[in-house]
Amino acid sequence: METPGKQFKKEYRNITVRTTDGSTIRGRVNLGLQERVSDLFTKSDKPFIVITDATHRDGAGKVLVLNKVNIVWVEPED
């Protein structure tokens, strides 16, 4: 089912994230209609980000939904 008037775009960027518990997560985020990775955090009021192809602890290729409150820093790799 399509949502009329909504635009969707797939544009992935590789990132590294450090969380408040000291974990490091590497993966990809979809920028969608945003221009930069930082826009996901500053121009979006959504409390969560989705990281695909995530490498975290012993697992790889996971999809993680991460609360922005738990993020210390994000580094774009592209």
mmCIF file of the N, C-alpha and C atoms, coordinates in Angstrom:
data_MODEL
# 
_entry.id   MODEL 
# 
loop_
_atom_site.group_PDB 
_atom_site.id 
_atom_site.type_symbol 
_atom_site.label_atom_id 
_atom_site.label_alt_id 
_atom_site.label_comp_id 
_atom_site.label_asym_id 
_atom_site.label_entity_id 
_atom_site.label_seq_id 
_atom_site.pdbx_PDB_ins_code 
_atom_site.Cartn_x 
_atom_site.Cartn_y 
_atom_site.Cartn_z 
_atom_site.occupancy 
_atom_site.B_iso_or_equiv 
_atom_site.pdbx_formal_charge 
_atom_site.auth_seq_id 
_atom_site.auth_comp_id 
_atom_site.auth_asym_id 
_atom_site.auth_atom_id 
_atom_site.pdbx_PDB_model_num 
ATOM 1   N N  . MET A 1 1  ? 0.838  -1.168  0.000  1.00 0.00 ? 1  MET A N  1 
ATOM 2   C CA . MET A 1 1  ? 0.000  0.000   0.000  1.00 0.00 ? 1  MET A CA 1 
ATOM 3   C C  . MET A 1 1  ? 0.885  1.233   0.000  1.00 0.00 ? 1  MET A C  1 
ATOM 4   N N  . GLU A 1 2  ? 0.659  2.136   -0.933 1.00 0.00 ? 2  GLU A N  1 
ATOM 5   C CA . GLU A 1 2  ? 1.442  3.356   -1.031 1.00 0.00 ? 2  GLU A CA 1 
ATOM 6   C C  . GLU A 1 2  ? 0.761  4.488   -0.292 1.00 0.00 ? 2  GLU A C  1 
ATOM 7   N N  . THR A 1 3  ? 1.565  5.363   0.268  1.00 0.00 ? 3  THR A N  1 
ATOM 8   C CA . THR A 1 3  ? 1.033  6.524   0.957  1.00 0.00 ? 3  THR A CA 1 
ATOM 9   C C  . THR A 1 3  ? 1.093  7.712   0.014  1.00 0.00 ? 3  THR A C  1 
ATOM 10  N N  . PRO A 1 4  ? -0.083 8.259   -0.371 1.00 0.00 ? 4  PRO A N  1 
ATOM 11  C CA . PRO A 1 4  ? -0.067 9.389   -1.293 1.00 0.00 ? 4  PRO A CA 1 
ATOM 12  C C  . PRO A 1 4  ? 0.584  10.616  -0.652 1.00 0.00 ? 4  PRO A C  1 
ATOM 13  N N  . GLY A 1 5  ? 1.356  11.355  -1.465 1.00 0.00 ? 5  GLY A N  1 
ATOM 14  C CA . GLY A 1 5  ? 1.976  12.573  -0.983 1.00 0.00 ? 5  GLY A CA 1 
ATOM 15  C C  . GLY A 1 5  ? 3.279  12.378  -0.233 1.00 0.00 ? 5  GLY A C  1 
ATOM 16  N N  . LYS A 1 6  ? 3.648  11.134  0.069  1.00 0.00 ? 6  LYS A N  1 
ATOM 17  C CA . LYS A 1 6  ? 4.911  10.852  0.776  1.00 0.00 ? 6  LYS A CA 1 
ATOM 18  C C  . LYS A 1 6  ? 5.983  10.488  -0.240 1.00 0.00 ? 6  LYS A C  1 
ATOM 19  N N  . GLN A 1 7  ? 7.172  11.021  -0.036 1.00 0.00 ? 7  GLN A N  1 
ATOM 20  C CA . GLN A 1 7  ? 8.290  10.691  -0.904 1.00 0.00 ? 7  GLN A CA 1 
ATOM 21  C C  . GLN A 1 7  ? 9.274  9.829   -0.124 1.00 0.00 ? 7  GLN A C  1 
ATOM 22  N N  . PHE A 1 8  ? 9.763  8.791   -0.766 1.00 0.00 ? 8  PHE A N  1 
ATOM 23  C CA . PHE A 1 8  ? 10.734 7.908   -0.139 1.00 0.00 ? 8  PHE A CA 1 
ATOM 24  C C  . PHE A 1 8  ? 11.953 7.818   -1.034 1.00 0.00 ? 8  PHE A C  1 
ATOM 25  N N  . LYS A 1 9  ? 13.108 7.738   -0.410 1.00 0.00 ? 9  LYS A N  1 
ATOM 26  C CA . LYS A 1 9  ? 14.350 7.688   -1.160 1.00 0.00 ? 9  LYS A CA 1 
ATOM 27  C C  . LYS A 1 9  ? 15.327 6.824   -0.378 1.00 0.00 ? 9  LYS A C  1 
ATOM 28  N N  . LYS A 1 10 ? 16.063 5.989   -1.077 1.00 0.00 ? 10 LYS A N  1 
ATOM 29  C CA . LYS A 1 10 ? 17.092 5.175   -0.434 1.00 0.00 ? 10 LYS A CA 1 
ATOM 30  C C  . LYS A 1 10 ? 18.448 5.754   -0.788 1.00 0.00 ? 10 LYS A C  1 
ATOM 31  N N  . GLU A 1 11 ? 19.135 6.248   0.223  1.00 0.00 ? 11 GLU A N  1 
ATOM 32  C CA . GLU A 1 11 ? 20.498 6.747   0.055  1.00 0.00 ? 11 GLU A CA 1 
ATOM 33  C C  . GLU A 1 11 ? 21.253 6.430   1.342  1.00 0.00 ? 11 GLU A C  1 
ATOM 34  N N  . TYR A 1 12 ? 22.066 5.387   1.297  1.00 0.00 ? 12 TYR A N  1 
ATOM 35  C CA . TYR A 1 12 ? 22.737 4.882   2.491  1.00 0.00 ? 12 TYR A CA 1 
ATOM 36  C C  . TYR A 1 12 ? 24.117 5.494   2.665  1.00 0.00 ? 12 TYR A C  1 
ATOM 37  N N  . ARG A 1 13 ? 24.489 5.691   3.935  1.00 0.00 ? 13 ARG A N  1 
ATOM 38  C CA . ARG A 1 13 ? 25.825 6.164   4.306  1.00 0.00 ? 13 ARG A CA 1 
ATOM 39  C C  . ARG A 1 13 ? 26.380 5.257   5.396  1.00 0.00 ? 13 ARG A C  1 
ATOM 40  N N  . ASN A 1 14 ? 27.650 4.948   5.316  1.00 0.00 ? 14 ASN A N  1 
ATOM 41  C CA . ASN A 1 14 ? 28.328 4.166   6.349  1.00 0.00 ? 14 ASN A CA 1 
ATOM 42  C C  . ASN A 1 14 ? 28.649 5.072   7.528  1.00 0.00 ? 14 ASN A C  1 
ATOM 43  N N  . ILE A 1 15 ? 28.412 4.556   8.744  1.00 0.00 ? 15 ILE A N  1 
ATOM 44  C CA . ILE A 1 15 ? 28.689 5.330   9.948  1.00 0.00 ? 15 ILE A CA 1 
ATOM 45  C C  . ILE A 1 15 ? 29.301 4.439   11.026 1.00 0.00 ? 15 ILE A C  1 
ATOM 46  N N  . THR A 1 16 ? 29.937 5.082   11.986 1.00 0.00 ? 16 THR A N  1 
ATOM 47  C CA . THR A 1 16 ? 30.373 4.445   13.216 1.00 0.00 ? 16 THR A CA 1 
ATOM 48  C C  . THR A 1 16 ? 29.724 5.214   14.349 1.00 0.00 ? 16 THR A C  1 
ATOM 49  N N  . VAL A 1 17 ? 29.139 4.489   15.309 1.00 0.00 ? 17 VAL A N  1 
ATOM 50  C CA . VAL A 1 17 ? 28.415 5.100   16.424 1.00 0.00 ? 17 VAL A CA 1 
ATOM 51  C C  . VAL A 1 17 ? 29.031 4.621   17.728 1.00 0.00 ? 17 VAL A C  1 
ATOM 52  N N  . ARG A 1 18 ? 29.212 5.534   18.683 1.00 0.00 ? 18 ARG A N  1 
ATOM 53  C CA . ARG A 1 18 ? 29.621 5.164   20.047 1.00 0.00 ? 18 ARG A CA 1 
ATOM 54  C C  . ARG A 1 18 ? 28.432 5.433   20.949 1.00 0.00 ? 18 ARG A C  1 
ATOM 55  N N  . THR A 1 19 ? 28.068 4.443   21.770 1.00 0.00 ? 19 THR A N  1 
ATOM 56  C CA . THR A 1 19 ? 26.919 4.572   22.659 1.00 0.00 ? 19 THR A CA 1 
ATOM 57  C C  . THR A 1 19 ? 27.362 4.882   24.084 1.00 0.00 ? 19 THR A C  1 
ATOM 58  N N  . THR A 1 20 ? 26.409 5.244   24.916 1.00 0.00 ? 20 THR A N  1 
ATOM 59  C CA . THR A 1 20 ? 26.708 5.631   26.298 1.00 0.00 ? 20 THR A CA 1 
ATOM 60  C C  . THR A 1 20 ? 27.311 4.502   27.115 1.00 0.00 ? 20 THR A C  1 
ATOM 61  N N  . ASP A 1 21 ? 27.070 3.246   26.722 1.00 0.00 ? 21 ASP A N  1 
ATOM 62  C CA . ASP A 1 21 ? 27.669 2.127   27.457 1.00 0.00 ? 21 ASP A CA 1 
ATOM 63  C C  . ASP A 1 21 ? 29.057 1.751   26.928 1.00 0.00 ? 21 ASP A C  1 
ATOM 64  N N  . GLY A 1 22 ? 29.585 2.547   25.981 1.00 0.00 ? 22 GLY A N  1 
ATOM 65  C CA . GLY A 1 22 ? 30.925 2.323   25.451 1.00 0.00 ? 22 GLY A CA 1 
ATOM 66  C C  . GLY A 1 22 ? 30.985 1.431   24.236 1.00 0.00 ? 22 GLY A C  1 
ATOM 67  N N  . SER A 1 23 ? 29.850 0.940   23.766 1.00 0.00 ? 23 SER A N  1 
ATOM 68  C CA . SER A 1 23 ? 29.819 0.078   22.581 1.00 0.00 ? 23 SER A CA 1 
ATOM 69  C C  . SER A 1 23 ? 30.092 0.882   21.319 1.00 0.00 ? 23 SER A C  1 
ATOM 70  N N  . THR A 1 24 ? 30.725 0.240   20.365 1.00 0.00 ? 24 THR A N  1 
ATOM 71  C CA . THR A 1 24 ? 30.940 0.830   19.052 1.00 0.00 ? 24 THR A CA 1 
ATOM 72  C C  . THR A 1 24 ? 30.155 0.015   18.035 1.00 0.00 ? 24 THR A C  1 
ATOM 73  N N  . ILE A 1 25 ? 29.370 0.701   17.231 1.00 0.00 ? 25 ILE A N  1 
ATOM 74  C CA . ILE A 1 25 ? 28.535 0.055   16.220 1.00 0.00 ? 25 ILE A CA 1 
ATOM 75  C C  . ILE A 1 25 ? 28.912 0.631   14.866 1.00 0.00 ? 25 ILE A C  1 
ATOM 76  N N  . ARG A 1 26 ? 29.135 -0.256  13.911 1.00 0.00 ? 26 ARG A N  1 
ATOM 77  C CA . ARG A 1 26 ? 29.385 0.168   12.530 1.00 0.00 ? 26 ARG A CA 1 
ATOM 78  C C  . ARG A 1 26 ? 28.247 -0.351  11.675 1.00 0.00 ? 26 ARG A C  1 
ATOM 79  N N  . GLY A 1 27 ? 27.802 0.473   10.750 1.00 0.00 ? 27 GLY A N  1 
ATOM 80  C CA . GLY A 1 27 ? 26.712 0.055   9.887  1.00 0.00 ? 27 GLY A CA 1 
ATOM 81  C C  . GLY A 1 27 ? 26.348 1.143   8.901  1.00 0.00 ? 27 GLY A C  1 
ATOM 82  N N  . ARG A 1 28 ? 25.118 1.049   8.393  1.00 0.00 ? 28 ARG A N  1 
ATOM 83  C CA . ARG A 1 28 ? 24.640 2.003   7.388  1.00 0.00 ? 28 ARG A CA 1 
ATOM 84  C C  . ARG A 1 28 ? 23.313 2.597   7.837  1.00 0.00 ? 28 ARG A C  1 
ATOM 85  N N  . VAL A 1 29 ? 23.128 3.877   7.542  1.00 0.00 ? 29 VAL A N  1 
ATOM 86  C CA . VAL A 1 29 ? 21.849 4.534   7.788  1.00 0.00 ? 29 VAL A CA 1 
ATOM 87  C C  . VAL A 1 29 ? 21.325 5.064   6.461  1.00 0.00 ? 29 VAL A C  1 
ATOM 88  N N  . ASN A 1 30 ? 20.019 5.073   6.336  1.00 0.00 ? 30 ASN A N  1 
ATOM 89  C CA . ASN A 1 30 ? 19.386 5.617   5.147  1.00 0.00 ? 30 ASN A CA 1 
ATOM 90  C C  . ASN A 1 30 ? 19.125 7.095   5.381  1.00 0.00 ? 30 ASN A C  1 
ATOM 91  N N  . LEU A 1 31 ? 19.736 7.947   4.575  1.00 0.00 ? 31 LEU A N  1 
ATOM 92  C CA . LEU A 1 31 ? 19.508 9.383   4.699  1.00 0.00 ? 31 LEU A CA 1 
ATOM 93  C C  . LEU A 1 31 ? 18.106 9.774   4.248  1.00 0.00 ? 31 LEU A C  1 
ATOM 94  N N  . GLY A 1 32 ? 17.532 8.986   3.363  1.00 0.00 ? 32 GLY A N  1 
ATOM 95  C CA . GLY A 1 32 ? 16.207 9.332   2.857  1.00 0.00 ? 32 GLY A CA 1 
ATOM 96  C C  . GLY A 1 32 ? 16.261 10.678  2.155  1.00 0.00 ? 32 GLY A C  1 
ATOM 97  N N  . LEU A 1 33 ? 15.432 11.600  2.582  1.00 0.00 ? 33 LEU A N  1 
ATOM 98  C CA . LEU A 1 33 ? 15.379 12.927  1.972  1.00 0.00 ? 33 LEU A CA 1 
ATOM 99  C C  . LEU A 1 33 ? 16.336 13.919  2.631  1.00 0.00 ? 33 LEU A C  1 
ATOM 100 N N  . GLN A 1 34 ? 17.053 13.477  3.664  1.00 0.00 ? 34 GLN A N  1 
ATOM 101 C CA . GLN A 1 34 ? 18.021 14.351  4.340  1.00 0.00 ? 34 GLN A CA 1 
ATOM 102 C C  . GLN A 1 34 ? 19.266 14.491  3.471  1.00 0.00 ? 34 GLN A C  1 
ATOM 103 N N  . GLU A 1 35 ? 20.011 15.570  3.673  1.00 0.00 ? 35 GLU A N  1 
ATOM 104 C CA . GLU A 1 35 ? 21.205 15.810  2.882  1.00 0.00 ? 35 GLU A CA 1 
ATOM 105 C C  . GLU A 1 35 ? 22.469 15.241  3.516  1.00 0.00 ? 35 GLU A C  1 
ATOM 106 N N  . ARG A 1 36 ? 22.525 15.241  4.865  1.00 0.00 ? 36 ARG A N  1 
ATOM 107 C CA . ARG A 1 36 ? 23.734 14.820  5.565  1.00 0.00 ? 36 ARG A CA 1 
ATOM 108 C C  . ARG A 1 36 ? 23.383 13.879  6.703  1.00 0.00 ? 36 ARG A C  1 
ATOM 109 N N  . VAL A 1 37 ? 24.361 13.140  7.177  1.00 0.00 ? 37 VAL A N  1 
ATOM 110 C CA . VAL A 1 37 ? 24.151 12.250  8.323  1.00 0.00 ? 37 VAL A CA 1 
ATOM 111 C C  . VAL A 1 37 ? 23.710 13.068  9.529  1.00 0.00 ? 37 VAL A C  1 
ATOM 112 N N  . SER A 1 38 ? 24.317 14.213  9.744  1.00 0.00 ? 38 SER A N  1 
ATOM 113 C CA . SER A 1 38 ? 23.969 15.036  10.906 1.00 0.00 ? 38 SER A CA 1 
ATOM 114 C C  . SER A 1 38 ? 22.506 15.477  10.876 1.00 0.00 ? 38 SER A C  1 
ATOM 115 N N  . ASP A 1 39 ? 21.914 15.587  9.699  1.00 0.00 ? 39 ASP A N  1 
ATOM 116 C CA . ASP A 1 39 ? 20.500 15.967  9.592  1.00 0.00 ? 39 ASP A CA 1 
ATOM 117 C C  . ASP A 1 39 ? 19.582 14.937  10.234 1.00 0.00 ? 39 ASP A C  1 
ATOM 118 N N  . LEU A 1 40 ? 19.999 13.671  10.260 1.00 0.00 ? 40 LEU A N  1 
ATOM 119 C CA . LEU A 1 40 ? 19.197 12.639  10.914 1.00 0.00 ? 40 LEU A CA 1 
ATOM 120 C C  . LEU A 1 40 ? 19.037 12.926  12.402 1.00 0.00 ? 40 LEU A C  1 
ATOM 121 N N  . PHE A 1 41 ? 20.017 13.616  12.969 1.00 0.00 ? 41 PHE A N  1 
ATOM 122 C CA . PHE A 1 41 ? 20.014 13.888  14.401 1.00 0.00 ? 41 PHE A CA 1 
ATOM 123 C C  . PHE A 1 41 ? 19.515 15.285  14.739 1.00 0.00 ? 41 PHE A C  1 
ATOM 124 N N  . THR A 1 42 ? 19.709 16.243  13.849 1.00 0.00 ? 42 THR A N  1 
ATOM 125 C CA . THR A 1 42 ? 19.348 17.628  14.161 1.00 0.00 ? 42 THR A CA 1 
ATOM 126 C C  . THR A 1 42 ? 18.044 18.097  13.530 1.00 0.00 ? 42 THR A C  1 
ATOM 127 N N  . LYS A 1 43 ? 17.682 17.539  12.390 1.00 0.00 ? 43 LYS A N  1 
ATOM 128 C CA . LYS A 1 43 ? 16.477 18.000  11.695 1.00 0.00 ? 43 LYS A CA 1 
ATOM 129 C C  . LYS A 1 43 ? 15.307 17.029  11.802 1.00 0.00 ? 43 LYS A C  1 
ATOM 130 N N  . SER A 1 44 ? 15.515 15.916  12.484 1.00 0.00 ? 44 SER A N  1 
ATOM 131 C CA . SER A 1 44 ? 14.459 14.920  12.645 1.00 0.00 ? 44 SER A CA 1 
ATOM 132 C C  . SER A 1 44 ? 14.074 14.831  14.115 1.00 0.00 ? 44 SER A C  1 
ATOM 133 N N  . ASP A 1 45 ? 12.779 14.832  14.374 1.00 0.00 ? 45 ASP A N  1 
ATOM 134 C CA . ASP A 1 45 ? 12.313 14.737  15.756 1.00 0.00 ? 45 ASP A CA 1 
ATOM 135 C C  . ASP A 1 45 ? 12.044 13.284  16.170 1.00 0.00 ? 45 ASP A C  1 
ATOM 136 N N  . LYS A 1 46 ? 12.355 12.344  15.287 1.00 0.00 ? 46 LYS A N  1 
ATOM 137 C CA . LYS A 1 46 ? 12.173 10.926  15.607 1.00 0.00 ? 46 LYS A CA 1 
ATOM 138 C C  . LYS A 1 46 ? 13.207 10.505  16.644 1.00 0.00 ? 46 LYS A C  1 
ATOM 139 N N  . PRO A 1 47 ? 12.792 9.787   17.690 1.00 0.00 ? 47 PRO A N  1 
ATOM 140 C CA . PRO A 1 47 ? 13.723 9.442   18.766 1.00 0.00 ? 47 PRO A CA 1 
ATOM 141 C C  . PRO A 1 47 ? 14.665 8.275   18.439 1.00 0.00 ? 47 PRO A C  1 
ATOM 142 N N  . PHE A 1 48 ? 14.424 7.549   17.358 1.00 0.00 ? 48 PHE A N  1 
ATOM 143 C CA . PHE A 1 48 ? 15.228 6.372   17.024 1.00 0.00 ? 48 PHE A CA 1 
ATOM 144 C C  . PHE A 1 48 ? 15.833 6.505   15.637 1.00 0.00 ? 48 PHE A C  1 
ATOM 145 N N  . ILE A 1 49 ? 16.986 5.852   15.446 1.00 0.00 ? 49 ILE A N  1 
ATOM 146 C CA . ILE A 1 49 ? 17.551 5.694   14.110 1.00 0.00 ? 49 ILE A CA 1 
ATOM 147 C C  . ILE A 1 49 ? 17.681 4.199   13.836 1.00 0.00 ? 49 ILE A C  1 
ATOM 148 N N  . VAL A 1 50 ? 17.616 3.838   12.581 1.00 0.00 ? 50 VAL A N  1 
ATOM 149 C CA . VAL A 1 50 ? 17.743 2.442   12.168 1.00 0.00 ? 50 VAL A CA 1 
ATOM 150 C C  . VAL A 1 50 ? 19.106 2.279   11.507 1.00 0.00 ? 50 VAL A C  1 
ATOM 151 N N  . ILE A 1 51 ? 19.879 1.336   12.010 1.00 0.00 ? 51 ILE A N  1 
ATOM 152 C CA . ILE A 1 51 ? 21.193 1.031   11.456 1.00 0.00 ? 51 ILE A CA 1 
ATOM 153 C C  . ILE A 1 51 ? 21.119 -0.349  10.826 1.00 0.00 ? 51 ILE A C  1 
ATOM 154 N N  . THR A 1 52 ? 21.400 -0.434  9.529  1.00 0.00 ? 52 THR A N  1 
ATOM 155 C CA . THR A 1 52 ? 21.369 -1.712  8.815  1.00 0.00 ? 52 THR A CA 1 
ATOM 156 C C  . THR A 1 52 ? 22.786 -2.222  8.616  1.00 0.00 ? 52 THR A C  1 
ATOM 157 N N  . ASP A 1 53 ? 22.915 -3.488  8.301  1.00 0.00 ? 53 ASP A N  1 
ATOM 158 C CA . ASP A 1 53 ? 24.224 -4.128  8.108  1.00 0.00 ? 53 ASP A CA 1 
ATOM 159 C C  . ASP A 1 53 ? 25.152 -3.815  9.283  1.00 0.00 ? 53 ASP A C  1 
ATOM 160 N N  . ALA A 1 54 ? 24.583 -3.796  10.483 1.00 0.00 ? 54 ALA A N  1 
ATOM 161 C CA . ALA A 1 54 ? 25.326 -3.382  11.674 1.00 0.00 ? 54 ALA A CA 1 
ATOM 162 C C  . ALA A 1 54 ? 26.266 -4.476  12.164 1.00 0.00 ? 54 ALA A C  1 
ATOM 163 N N  . THR A 1 55 ? 27.449 -4.040  12.579 1.00 0.00 ? 55 THR A N  1 
ATOM 164 C CA . THR A 1 55 ? 28.408 -4.907  13.244 1.00 0.00 ? 55 THR A CA 1 
ATOM 165 C C  . THR A 1 55 ? 28.496 -4.431  14.679 1.00 0.00 ? 55 THR A C  1 
ATOM 166 N N  . HIS A 1 56 ? 28.130 -5.317  15.608 1.00 0.00 ? 56 HIS A N  1 
ATOM 167 C CA . HIS A 1 56 ? 28.067 -4.958  17.014 1.00 0.00 ? 56 HIS A CA 1 
ATOM 168 C C  . HIS A 1 56 ? 28.401 -6.181  17.844 1.00 0.00 ? 56 HIS A C  1 
ATOM 169 N N  . ARG A 1 57 ? 29.377 -6.062  18.696 1.00 0.00 ? 57 ARG A N  1 
ATOM 170 C CA . ARG A 1 57 ? 29.841 -7.155  19.544 1.00 0.00 ? 57 ARG A CA 1 
ATOM 171 C C  . ARG A 1 57 ? 30.185 -8.374  18.691 1.00 0.00 ? 57 ARG A C  1 
ATOM 172 N N  . ASP A 1 58 ? 29.475 -9.477  18.872 1.00 0.00 ? 58 ASP A N  1 
ATOM 173 C CA . ASP A 1 58 ? 29.798 -10.712 18.148 1.00 0.00 ? 58 ASP A CA 1 
ATOM 174 C C  . ASP A 1 58 ? 29.007 -10.888 16.860 1.00 0.00 ? 58 ASP A C  1 
ATOM 175 N N  . GLY A 1 59 ? 28.092 -9.971  16.552 1.00 0.00 ? 59 GLY A N  1 
ATOM 176 C CA . GLY A 1 59 ? 27.233 -10.162 15.400 1.00 0.00 ? 59 GLY A CA 1 
ATOM 177 C C  . GLY A 1 59 ? 27.514 -9.184  14.278 1.00 0.00 ? 59 GLY A C  1 
ATOM 178 N N  . ALA A 1 60 ? 27.179 -9.607  13.089 1.00 0.00 ? 60 ALA A N  1 
ATOM 179 C CA . ALA A 1 60 ? 27.326 -8.754  11.908 1.00 0.00 ? 60 ALA A CA 1 
ATOM 180 C C  . ALA A 1 60 ? 26.106 -8.936  11.024 1.00 0.00 ? 60 ALA A C  1 
ATOM 181 N N  . GLY A 1 61 ? 25.802 -7.919  10.250 1.00 0.00 ? 61 GLY A N  1 
ATOM 182 C CA . GLY A 1 61 ? 24.678 -7.990  9.333  1.00 0.00 ? 61 GLY A CA 1 
ATOM 183 C C  . GLY A 1 61 ? 23.333 -7.808  9.998  1.00 0.00 ? 61 GLY A C  1 
ATOM 184 N N  . LYS A 1 62 ? 23.327 -7.229  11.186 1.00 0.00 ? 62 LYS A N  1 
ATOM 185 C CA . LYS A 1 62 ? 22.087 -7.044  11.934 1.00 0.00 ? 62 LYS A CA 1 
ATOM 186 C C  . LYS A 1 62 ? 21.409 -5.731  11.564 1.00 0.00 ? 62 LYS A C  1 
ATOM 187 N N  . VAL A 1 63 ? 20.144 -5.633  11.922 1.00 0.00 ? 63 VAL A N  1 
ATOM 188 C CA . VAL A 1 63 ? 19.407 -4.372  11.854 1.00 0.00 ? 63 VAL A CA 1 
ATOM 189 C C  . VAL A 1 63 ? 19.170 -3.936  13.294 1.00 0.00 ? 63 VAL A C  1 
ATOM 190 N N  . LEU A 1 64 ? 19.682 -2.756  13.645 1.00 0.00 ? 64 LEU A N  1 
ATOM 191 C CA . LEU A 1 64 ? 19.523 -2.236  14.996 1.00 0.00 ? 64 LEU A CA 1 
ATOM 192 C C  . LEU A 1 64 ? 18.676 -0.971  14.980 1.00 0.00 ? 64 LEU A C  1 
ATOM 193 N N  . VAL A 1 65 ? 17.794 -0.845  15.939 1.00 0.00 ? 65 VAL A N  1 
ATOM 194 C CA . VAL A 1 65 ? 17.015 0.372   16.141 1.00 0.00 ? 65 VAL A CA 1 
ATOM 195 C C  . VAL A 1 65 ? 17.557 0.990   17.418 1.00 0.00 ? 65 VAL A C  1 
ATOM 196 N N  . LEU A 1 66 ? 18.190 2.136   17.299 1.00 0.00 ? 66 LEU A N  1 
ATOM 197 C CA . LEU A 1 66 ? 18.929 2.737   18.396 1.00 0.00 ? 66 LEU A CA 1 
ATOM 198 C C  . LEU A 1 66 ? 18.291 4.052   18.825 1.00 0.00 ? 66 LEU A C  1 
ATOM 199 N N  . ASN A 1 67 ? 18.070 4.205   20.127 1.00 0.00 ? 67 ASN A N  1 
ATOM 200 C CA . ASN A 1 67 ? 17.526 5.434   20.673 1.00 0.00 ? 67 ASN A CA 1 
ATOM 201 C C  . ASN A 1 67 ? 18.622 6.497   20.634 1.00 0.00 ? 67 ASN A C  1 
ATOM 202 N N  . LYS A 1 68 ? 18.318 7.660   20.080 1.00 0.00 ? 68 LYS A N  1 
ATOM 203 C CA . LYS A 1 68 ? 19.300 8.738   19.950 1.00 0.00 ? 68 LYS A CA 1 
ATOM 204 C C  . LYS A 1 68 ? 19.843 9.191   21.299 1.00 0.00 ? 68 LYS A C  1 
ATOM 205 N N  . VAL A 1 69 ? 19.071 9.026   22.354 1.00 0.00 ? 69 VAL A N  1 
ATOM 206 C CA . VAL A 1 69 ? 19.502 9.435   23.690 1.00 0.00 ? 69 VAL A CA 1 
ATOM 207 C C  . VAL A 1 69 ? 20.754 8.669   24.113 1.00 0.00 ? 69 VAL A C  1 
ATOM 208 N N  . ASN A 1 70 ? 20.930 7.469   23.581 1.00 0.00 ? 70 ASN A N  1 
ATOM 209 C CA . ASN A 1 70 ? 22.064 6.617   23.964 1.00 0.00 ? 70 ASN A CA 1 
ATOM 210 C C  . ASN A 1 70 ? 23.295 6.780   23.093 1.00 0.00 ? 70 ASN A C  1 
ATOM 211 N N  . ILE A 1 71 ? 23.305 7.800   22.249 1.00 0.00 ? 71 ILE A N  1 
ATOM 212 C CA . ILE A 1 71 ? 24.424 8.004   21.334 1.00 0.00 ? 71 ILE A CA 1 
ATOM 213 C C  . ILE A 1 71 ? 25.340 9.108   21.881 1.00 0.00 ? 71 ILE A C  1 
ATOM 214 N N  . VAL A 1 72 ? 26.628 8.803   21.955 1.00 0.00 ? 72 VAL A N  1 
ATOM 215 C CA . VAL A 1 72 ? 27.629 9.783   22.388 1.00 0.00 ? 72 VAL A CA 1 
ATOM 216 C C  . VAL A 1 72 ? 28.159 10.545  21.182 1.00 0.00 ? 72 VAL A C  1 
ATOM 217 N N  . TRP A 1 73 ? 28.547 9.807   20.119 1.00 0.00 ? 73 TRP A N  1 
ATOM 218 C CA . TRP A 1 73 ? 28.999 10.448  18.892 1.00 0.00 ? 73 TRP A CA 1 
ATOM 219 C C  . TRP A 1 73 ? 28.738 9.540   17.685 1.00 0.00 ? 73 TRP A C  1 
ATOM 220 N N  . VAL A 1 74 ? 28.713 10.171  16.517 1.00 0.00 ? 74 VAL A N  1 
ATOM 221 C CA . VAL A 1 74 ? 28.543 9.464   15.239 1.00 0.00 ? 74 VAL A CA 1 
ATOM 222 C C  . VAL A 1 74 ? 29.593 9.991   14.271 1.00 0.00 ? 74 VAL A C  1 
ATOM 223 N N  . GLU A 1 75 ? 30.254 9.080   13.568 1.00 0.00 ? 75 GLU A N  1 
ATOM 224 C CA . GLU A 1 75 ? 31.241 9.468   12.583 1.00 0.00 ? 75 GLU A CA 1 
ATOM 225 C C  . GLU A 1 75 ? 30.841 8.915   11.216 1.00 0.00 ? 75 GLU A C  1 
ATOM 226 N N  . PRO A 1 76 ? 30.523 9.797   10.261 1.00 0.00 ? 76 PRO A N  1 
ATOM 227 C CA . PRO A 1 76 ? 30.268 9.313   8.896  1.00 0.00 ? 76 PRO A CA 1 
ATOM 228 C C  . PRO A 1 76 ? 31.575 8.807   8.285  1.00 0.00 ? 76 PRO A C  1 
ATOM 229 N N  . GLU A 1 77 ? 31.511 7.727   7.534  1.00 0.00 ? 77 GLU A N  1 
ATOM 230 C CA . GLU A 1 77 ? 32.723 7.154   6.957  1.00 0.00 ? 77 GLU A CA 1 
ATOM 231 C C  . GLU A 1 77 ? 32.884 7.486   5.494  1.00 0.00 ? 77 GLU A C  1 
ATOM 232 N N  . ASP A 1 78 ? 31.917 8.116   4.904  1.00 0.00 ? 78 ASP A N  1 
ATOM 233 C CA . ASP A 1 78 ? 32.010 8.477   3.478  1.00 0.00 ? 78 ASP A CA 1 
ATOM 234 C C  . ASP A 1 78 ? 32.444 9.899   3.314  1.00 0.00 ? 78 ASP A C  1 
# 
